Amino acid sequence: MKKQVNLYQASCYPKREKATFTQFVIVFIVCVSLSVFSYFMSTYQTKSLNDSLVIQQSKIADQQLVLSDLVIELQKRRAPDEKLRLFSTLQNEVAAKQRLLATLSDIDVEDIVSFSALMRGLSDANMPDLSINQFSMVEGVLNISGDAKHSDSVPLWLSNMQVTKDLSGVAFKAITIKENRGFFSFQLSNSDLKGRKGE
């Protein structure tokens, strides 16, 4: 005997489970707890990162101060050496220019140069990098002092003087060049010729 089952009857429908109020409250509490825990964890991590960043920045600042102090100390130690090297270089340069000037004294010198000829010659040999502060001429003895911007300005000026018409016969036997606060003070004289004249 066959038995027929009606699948469409109410007893065959799947039963739907409904959540109870207690389950809803439990799920809600779990969600809130997880949210609060996540918030506190993120806040703690952020605070830890900020504290670590502040500590690192403080260490970097301290290291920069130490580095600055070391650089300043190193510069203080190097400064005298650089000044000594600069002074030595200037000394060698001035000595070289003085040796060069010494070679300009091989021309026969006239014993007497008139004042007007001297003024014309100095005007013709004038250079923008060189200024004459004082000069005198007594009985053919010529003394000139002044300042130059560059150490080689004096040799160039003497070369210009030798090609002038009025001072071509003047050669200086006593030549002094000194570095003074970025300028070069010079003194020129042919005073030793005075003794030659009396010989």
Secondary structure, DSSP 4 states (H G I P E B T S, - for coil): ------TTSGGGSPPPP---HHHHHHHHHHHHHHHHHHHHHHHHHHHHHHHHHHHHHHHHHHHHHHHHHHHHHHHHHHHHHHHHHHHHHHHHHHHHHHHHHHGGG-S---S---HHHHHHHHHHT--TTEEEEEEEEETTEEEEEEEESSTTHHHHHHHHHHTSTTTTT---SEEEEEEETTEEEEEEE-THHHHHHT-
